[in-house]
Each structure stands twice: as structure tokens, then as C-alpha cells.
Amino acid sequence: MPAGAERRIVAYEPDRIGGRERLLRAAYRWRSWLLCRLGRHLWTLRRNPEMGGREALYEDCRRCGRERTTYDPRDQGAVWGARRPTL
């Protein structure tokens, strides 16, 4: 070991969760429950490998697991996520 270098011993306990982390997790669960309850889901696009075409696509909420099977394809030509007006 070089001169002046100290070796630190860190007590590592992977199964313990601190009070602050426990509070943050509880706050996130409560916030997620409230947002989904109000209808503000966090939809993510999924694909069913057993089907093909448009029927293979569906969305589900990443927080509560609710599925939305009526897929309305978003405008694929929009720039930066903006939607074009429909006529």
C-alpha cells in the first residue's frame, strides 16, 4: 500500500433499509396509487409476440398494471413528440 493511503472498512448490510428510504418508497407508492386512481396512468407500449400486425400492440400502466387494449396509434411523423392537428 502506498504511503498515506488508508484502508477503510465499510460495514455493508444489504438487507437493511434506512428510515429515509422507507419513507421515500411509501411516498412513491401513495403517489402512484393516487395518480392511477385519478386516471393519470403511466402508459407504456407493449407488443404481444403471439399476435401480428396492429392487434399485437397494447399499452399497460407501469404503476398499477392496468391494460389498455384499444391502441390509438400516435402520429409517427411528428417532430419532438408534438402531435399534428387532425382534420
N, C-alpha and C positions, 0 to 999 in steps of 0.2 A: 504494500500500500504506500502511495506517495506521502511525503511529509505533509502534515496539516490536514490530511483527508480524514474525516471522521466517518465511522460507520454507524448508521442509525438503525436501531431495531424498532420496527413498527409492528405493533400488535394488530394483526389482521383477523377480524371476526366477520366473515361473510354473511352470517345468518342474522346479524343484529341490524335493526333499522332504527335510526335515531328518531327522536320526537319530531324534529322539524320535517324530515322526510315523510313520516307517517301523516303529519298534518297536511302536507302538500298533496299526498296521494288521496287523502279523504276529500280535500277541496276539489281536486280534479274529478273524482268520481261524482261528487254532488253537482258540479258544474255540467258535466257530461249528461247526467240524468236530467237536469233541468232543461238544457238545450234541446235534447231529443224529445222531451215531454212537450216543449213548445213548438216542435216541428222543425227545428233548425238542425237537421241531421248533417253528418259529415259523410256525404256520399262518395263512394269510390267505385270506379268502373271495373267490373269483373267479366270474365269470359268462361262459359261453360264448355269444357273440351269435348263433351259428348254430343254437342249440337253444332250446327254450322250456320253461317250467314248471320243475319241480324238477330235471329232468335237466340243466338249464343251469348249475346251481351245482356248483362243485367247490372244493376247497381245495388250495393248494400251499404249500410251505415257502419262506419268503423268503430263507433262508440257503442251502439246498442244492438247491432246485428240485424236490424230490420231490412228486408229486401224490397227493392222497387223493381218490379219486372217490366213495367211499361217504360221502355227505353225510348226517349226522345233524342235522336242524335243531334248533338250540338253542331253549329256551323264550323266546319273544318277549315274554311278559308279565312277565318277571322284572324286579325293580327293582334298579338299580345293579349289574347283572351277576350277581346271585345266582341260583342255579338252584333251582327249586321241586322238592320231592321228588316222585318218580313213584310212583304207587300200583300 
